[in-house]
Amino acid sequence: MWQFANFCQWIYIFGKAVKIDESIDIEGLEAECLNPQSELLSDIALSLLKLVSSHRGLTLDTLNDQLRKQYVARAPEQNPLGDKNNPVTFAALDIIKKIQVLQTLTQWIMSYPERIRDKMIEQKDIEQTNWRIEPYGWDSHDRVYYVLDDNRVYRFTEPPTVIPYSTPKITKQYQRGRRASQRHRAATSSEAISERSANERSFPLLDVDNGLGGGIWECVAITLKEVREFLKTLWKTRDDNEKILRQRLEKHLLPILEKQEELMQRKQAQRERELLNLSKLANAKRSSRIADKMERQKQDAENKEQHRQQLQAEQVGRREKHKQMKAEQEREFRAFSRQRRLKEREARRRHHEEELAQLSEGSKTAPEAARISERQMQTAFEKNRQALKDIEQEEEDWVFDCKCGLYGQIDDGTHSVACERCNVWQHSKCMGISEKAAEQPEFHFICQACQRREDERSQTPKTIIKLKVRPFTATASVLQSKKQIMSSPGLGEAEPLLAQDSSTKD
């Protein structure tokens, strides 16, 4: 019926404006029409009625009363819902009546185009021209073909033009022609009668108007197979209109239907696989239960193994972390010990240098009587000088102490960098420094230990401690040397000189 096609096309174009679900297509509507318990058609009727009626707060409970009022006010002769005394609900109507009611509601909405136009996305006039459905083509009998948004081929046959039959007037010429052959007259009358009867069979007269003025609306093809069968009838045509119609269908409609057919086959295959799986699951016996149990046991064993491997990996990670921390602590201890040794060596070196300086000054300023101990002073001087030489020999020129564990005065040939503070060498790769960057003139490197110590010194305020140290004089050193000389055997004659010298100093 043409009302169903018209209603579906209206939903395709204007359904979003009246808040009808966009996922509804013509196949879904056909399925809902075959379901007597479906409420979708009632919901659609309510959505359409909200644009027709000015009543606010419409619900499914008030749908029948408000719809009946609209029919009484607009088309009482077409009212299928009865009156107040004998009301008929929309759900109680047969499917033909429901489709006619829904199509009538869409036409009433279009009588107020401003209401629907304001709700549409297309607001420009050039965009609104896409709402119009143009003919797809014509055949040799001047029948019009349409392809709507449901991708179905429809054909509309216009009603025939009925020419009233009139009896010709009898004239003199007619009277003279009566003597013509009776056979010719009979043939002519029989041809006219047969032609008139053929027209009546092709276009039967309808007692009730179907809404198309007596025209015939047909659905020619729905599926891809039906469209191809219809195109076969146009392959050998010589009519230009039919050639154009065939070309349009092959170019525009066939690719769409082929994609839909492919998608439908995929869905069908998936549905069959699901049904097969369900049937296998439903018909599974003890073997399947045992297999499921074994599968669960296998899954549990895999989970336990995975958990064990995870714990093992965590333990290995903790051991590696502990190893790295231990190596870092050892490096820190070695760096601290080296710094302490360097400080002690520097302190000894300064001490010996000061003693040498004091001995040199004492030899110049000592009186003539004290020069008898010059040999002892020379011995002390040589002793301090030898101590300085030993300190210089003890100094380590460089040391290798990398985070990878390599330690000592080792050169493995790998590119390395040295700290500018502690002169400790480390692999540049272990420190994340490229060789190209390390070779730049402006490159400077300070190890993490030195950097941390500098940060601690910068954060902790310096505490100045003042100590009183007894000054070390050259005279005290000379007296100590003289006492040692006097205590030596064979040097007793020097006692008067030492006594005299000490009395002089006092």
Salt bridges, closest charged atoms under 4 A:
GLU22 OE2 - LYS16 NZ 3.73
GLU27 OE2 - ARG152 NH2 3.98
GLU30 OE2 - ARG152 NH1 2.78
ASP65 OD1 - ARG68 NH1 3.13
ASP139 OD2 - ARG143 NE 2.78
GLU218 OE1 - ARG155 NE 3.19
GLU229 OE2 - LYS232 NZ 3.65
GLU258 OE2 - ARG228 NH2 3.36
GLU262 OE2 - ARG266 NH2 2.91
GLU305 OE2 - ARG308 NH2 2.44
GLU328 OE1 - ARG331 NH1 3.38
GLU332 OE2 - ARG452 NH2 2.04
GLU346 OE2 - ARG349 NH2 1.95
GLU346 OE2 - ARG350 NH1 3.82
GLU353 OE2 - ARG349 NH1 2.73
GLU355 OE2 - HIS351 NE2 2.69
GLU368 OE1 - ARG371 NH1 3.52
GLU382 OE2 - ARG385 NH1 3.99
GLU394 OE1 - ARG345 NE 3.99
GLU394 OE1 - ARG348 NH2 3.19
GLU396 OE1 - ARG338 NE 3.55
GLU396 OE2 - ARG341 NH2 3.88
ASP401 OD1 - ARG331 NE 3.60
ASP401 OD1 - ARG334 NH2 2.56
ASP412 OD2 - HIS427 NE2 2.82
GLU420 OE2 - HIS444 ND1 2.80
GLU439 OE2 - HIS415 NE2 2.93
GLU454 OE2 - ARG421 NE 2.49
ASP501 OD2 - LYS482 NZ 2.66
